[in-house]
Amino acid sequence: MERKNNIEKIESSKIVEIVKDHKNKSNKDLKLAMDFIQEDFKLTKENLIKLSHHLDKLELTYNTLFKEYESRGMVTK
């Protein structure tokens, strides 16, 4: 948990600087940037999965309601 908090405190501008000049940065800086990117990747992936599930549920709910609406003769083609 402490490590994650430390990673969150890092300014993204520092990471961008490390990435842009990675050939001249220390191993410590490279490790710092890799840890930051790895955490960001993990968080982004988790969010995408949650959003994908939410989107699937929205589609299912909409289709259920639309089917009922359609069965009542409310849709004209």
Backbone as CSV, one residue per row, in Angstrom:
resi,resn,N_x,N_y,N_z,CA_x,CA_y,CA_z,C_x,C_y,C_z
1,MET,0.827,-1.188,0.000,0.000,0.000,0.000,0.876,1.258,0.000
2,GLU,1.932,1.235,0.806,2.829,2.390,0.892,3.483,2.663,-0.450
3,ARG,3.867,1.598,-1.140,4.513,1.745,-2.441,3.563,2.385,-3.433
4,LYS,2.305,1.981,-3.401,1.309,2.536,-4.311,1.109,4.021,-4.046
5,ASN,1.066,4.410,-2.771,0.924,5.815,-2.425,2.108,6.632,-2.921
6,ASN,3.300,6.066,-2.823,4.478,6.766,-3.319,4.414,6.949,-4.822
7,ILE,3.928,5.956,-5.519,3.807,6.040,-6.971,2.787,7.099,-7.353
8,GLU,1.688,7.189,-6.613,0.659,8.179,-6.913,1.162,9.604,-6.699
9,LYS,2.127,9.788,-5.810,2.648,11.114,-5.507,3.598,11.632,-6.584
10,ILE,4.072,10.764,-7.422,5.009,11.150,-8.471,4.263,11.992,-9.505
11,GLU,4.851,13.096,-9.864,4.241,13.934,-10.883,4.451,13.310,-12.255
12,SER,3.390,13.339,-13.045,3.485,12.735,-14.369,4.527,13.443,-15.231
13,SER,4.780,14.722,-14.968,5.795,15.441,-15.749,7.179,14.827,-15.545
14,LYS,7.449,14.331,-14.338,8.730,13.670,-14.076,8.832,12.381,-14.890
15,ILE,7.733,11.649,-14.971,7.725,10.408,-15.753,7.940,10.720,-17.224
16,VAL,7.272,11.740,-17.716,7.435,12.132,-19.124,8.885,12.499,-19.400
17,GLU,9.493,13.225,-18.472,10.900,13.609,-18.606,11.798,12.370,-18.677
18,ILE,11.528,11.405,-17.820,12.325,10.168,-17.815,12.159,9.425,-19.137
19,VAL,10.930,9.338,-19.609,10.664,8.615,-20.864,11.358,9.304,-22.036
20,LYS,11.263,10.616,-22.097,11.869,11.362,-23.213,13.390,11.231,-23.242
21,ASP,14.005,11.183,-22.065,15.470,11.144,-21.978,15.940,9.843,-21.327
22,HIS,15.275,8.762,-21.645,15.558,7.484,-20.980,16.988,6.983,-21.182
23,LYS,17.604,7.358,-22.277,18.979,6.902,-22.540,19.962,7.469,-21.516
24,ASN,19.641,8.615,-20.951,20.559,9.288,-20.031,20.104,9.238,-18.582
25,LYS,19.044,8.527,-18.309,18.518,8.464,-16.946,19.114,7.275,-16.197
26,SER,19.129,7.392,-14.880,19.679,6.323,-14.041,18.728,5.130,-14.002
27,ASN,19.260,4.011,-13.560,18.417,2.823,-13.395,17.290,3.087,-12.398
28,LYS,17.595,3.876,-11.383,16.584,4.225,-10.383,15.417,4.977,-11.042
29,ASP,15.748,5.932,-11.924,14.706,6.677,-12.636,13.911,5.764,-13.571
30,LEU,14.611,4.885,-14.258,13.925,3.957,-15.173,12.967,3.059,-14.394
31,LYS,13.420,2.564,-13.248,12.572,1.710,-12.405,11.359,2.490,-11.906
32,LEU,11.580,3.736,-11.504,10.500,4.599,-11.051,9.451,4.773,-12.146
33,ALA,9.896,5.060,-13.355,8.980,5.248,-14.482,8.258,3.948,-14.822
34,MET,8.971,2.840,-14.807,8.346,1.547,-15.120,7.289,1.190,-14.086
35,ASP,7.572,1.434,-12.814,6.597,1.168,-11.754,5.352,2.033,-11.933
36,PHE,5.578,3.310,-12.230,4.465,4.233,-12.440,3.601,3.766,-13.616
37,ILE,4.256,3.436,-14.718,3.535,2.999,-15.917,2.804,1.685,-15.660
38,GLN,3.435,0.772,-14.960,2.810,-0.507,-14.649,1.544,-0.306,-13.811
39,GLU,1.610,0.560,-12.808,0.439,0.847,-11.972,-0.655,1.517,-12.791
40,ASP,-0.270,2.454,-13.651,-1.239,3.150,-14.495,-1.898,2.164,-15.457
41,PHE,-1.115,1.265,-16.021,-1.644,0.244,-16.927,-2.665,-0.631,-16.202
42,LYS,-2.297,-1.060,-15.003,-3.174,-1.922,-14.202,-4.499,-1.219,-13.894
43,LEU,-4.410,0.027,-13.471,-5.605,0.802,-13.157,-6.468,1.020,-14.403
44,THR,-5.832,1.359,-15.502,-6.556,1.576,-16.758,-7.252,0.301,-17.213
45,LYS,-6.564,-0.818,-17.113,-7.140,-2.105,-17.502,-8.355,-2.436,-16.637
46,GLU,-8.238,-2.243,-15.319,-9.360,-2.508,-14.415,-10.555,-1.633,-14.757
47,ASN,-10.291,-0.353,-15.040,-11.372,0.564,-15.398,-12.045,0.177,-16.711
48,LEU,-11.254,-0.240,-17.685,-11.816,-0.671,-18.966,-12.701,-1.903,-18.795
49,ILE,-12.279,-2.820,-17.975,-13.078,-4.023,-17.723,-14.391,-3.647,-17.049
50,LYS,-14.326,-2.771,-16.040,-15.549,-2.323,-15.363,-16.475,-1.604,-16.336
51,LEU,-15.914,-0.746,-17.153,-16.730,-0.015,-18.126,-17.327,-0.954,-19.176
52,SER,-16.575,-1.950,-19.567,-17.076,-2.930,-20.526,-18.266,-3.692,-19.951
53,HIS,-18.176,-4.086,-18.691,-19.295,-4.771,-18.030,-20.501,-3.846,-17.923
54,HIS,-20.244,-2.596,-17.587,-21.322,-1.617,-17.483,-22.002,-1.424,-18.842
55,LEU,-21.215,-1.315,-19.886,-21.755,-1.153,-21.235,-22.600,-2.354,-21.636
56,ASP,-22.137,-3.547,-21.322,-22.909,-4.765,-21.615,-24.251,-4.752,-20.887
57,LYS,-24.252,-4.332,-19.628,-25.489,-4.280,-18.847,-26.438,-3.226,-19.403
58,LEU,-25.885,-2.084,-19.808,-26.714,-1.046,-20.411,-27.376,-1.546,-21.694
59,GLU,-26.609,-2.221,-22.514,-27.145,-2.750,-23.769,-28.244,-3.764,-23.501
60,LEU,-28.017,-4.664,-22.559,-29.017,-5.671,-22.216,-30.292,-5.009,-21.696
61,THR,-30.150,-4.028,-20.821,-31.308,-3.329,-20.271,-32.066,-2.585,-21.360
62,TYR,-31.340,-1.893,-22.217,-31.987,-1.181,-23.313,-32.749,-2.142,-24.208
63,ASN,-32.113,-3.244,-24.580,-32.762,-4.216,-25.462,-34.016,-4.807,-24.826
64,THR,-33.975,-5.045,-23.521,-35.146,-5.558,-22.804,-36.289,-4.550,-22.869
65,LEU,-35.983,-3.298,-22.585,-37.007,-2.253,-22.631,-37.518,-2.029,-24.047
66,PHE,-36.615,-2.028,-25.004,-37.027,-1.835,-26.397,-37.932,-2.963,-26.876
67,LYS,-37.605,-4.179,-26.498,-38.432,-5.322,-26.885,-39.847,-5.159,-26.335
68,GLU,-39.969,-4.738,-25.093,-41.293,-4.503,-24.488,-42.007,-3.360,-25.208
69,TYR,-41.306,-2.289,-25.474,-41.870,-1.137,-26.166,-42.365,-1.549,-27.547
70,GLU,-41.543,-2.338,-28.238,-41.883,-2.813,-29.574,-43.104,-3.713,-29.540
71,SER,-43.198,-4.580,-28.510,-44.337,-5.509,-28.403,-45.658,-4.765,-28.177
72,ARG,-45.581,-3.539,-27.712,-46.785,-2.728,-27.501,-47.186,-1.971,-28.753
73,GLY,-46.481,-2.249,-29.835,-46.817,-1.619,-31.118,-46.415,-0.166,-31.199
74,MET,-45.447,0.242,-30.441,-45.050,1.647,-30.399,-43.984,1.995,-31.438
75,VAL,-43.443,1.018,-32.108,-42.374,1.257,-33.068,-42.961,1.172,-34.464
76,THR,-42.726,2.217,-35.248,-43.166,2.196,-36.637,-41.948,2.077,-37.528
77,LYS,-42.077,1.249,-38.529,-40.934,1.013,-39.429,-41.122,1.728,-40.728
